[in-house]
């Protein structure tokens, strides 16, 4: 994680347990590491949790 313009993403199944766990991560940490969460539902809908 040495590049300033790098974007990282973690994809998980869109279930309430994963969403709630991801929301518990401090916003400043996600912003500093530039980590996005991608939630994919069984019917292929995609939601992205943006760190900014």
Secondary structure as a PSIPRED ss2 file (coil, helix, strand):
# PSIPRED VFORMAT (PSIPRED V4.0)

   1 X C   1.000  0.000  0.000
   2 X C   1.000  0.000  0.000
   3 X C   1.000  0.000  0.000
   4 X C   1.000  0.000  0.000
   5 X C   1.000  0.000  0.000
   6 X C   1.000  0.000  0.000
   7 X C   1.000  0.000  0.000
   8 X E   0.000  0.000  1.000
   9 X E   0.000  0.000  1.000
  10 X E   0.000  0.000  1.000
  11 X E   0.000  0.000  1.000
  12 X E   0.000  0.000  1.000
  13 X E   0.000  0.000  1.000
  14 X C   1.000  0.000  0.000
  15 X C   1.000  0.000  0.000
  16 X H   0.000  1.000  0.000
  17 X H   0.000  1.000  0.000
  18 X H   0.000  1.000  0.000
  19 X H   0.000  1.000  0.000
  20 X H   0.000  1.000  0.000
  21 X H   0.000  1.000  0.000
  22 X H   0.000  1.000  0.000
  23 X H   0.000  1.000  0.000
  24 X C   1.000  0.000  0.000
  25 X C   1.000  0.000  0.000
  26 X C   1.000  0.000  0.000
  27 X H   0.000  1.000  0.000
  28 X H   0.000  1.000  0.000
  29 X H   0.000  1.000  0.000
  30 X H   0.000  1.000  0.000
  31 X H   0.000  1.000  0.000
  32 X H   0.000  1.000  0.000
  33 X H   0.000  1.000  0.000
  34 X C   1.000  0.000  0.000
  35 X E   0.000  0.000  1.000
  36 X E   0.000  0.000  1.000
  37 X E   0.000  0.000  1.000
  38 X E   0.000  0.000  1.000
  39 X E   0.000  0.000  1.000
  40 X E   0.000  0.000  1.000
  41 X C   1.000  0.000  0.000
  42 X C   1.000  0.000  0.000
  43 X C   1.000  0.000  0.000
  44 X C   1.000  0.000  0.000
  45 X C   1.000  0.000  0.000
  46 X E   0.000  0.000  1.000
  47 X E   0.000  0.000  1.000
  48 X E   0.000  0.000  1.000
  49 X E   0.000  0.000  1.000
  50 X C   1.000  0.000  0.000
  51 X C   1.000  0.000  0.000
  52 X C   1.000  0.000  0.000
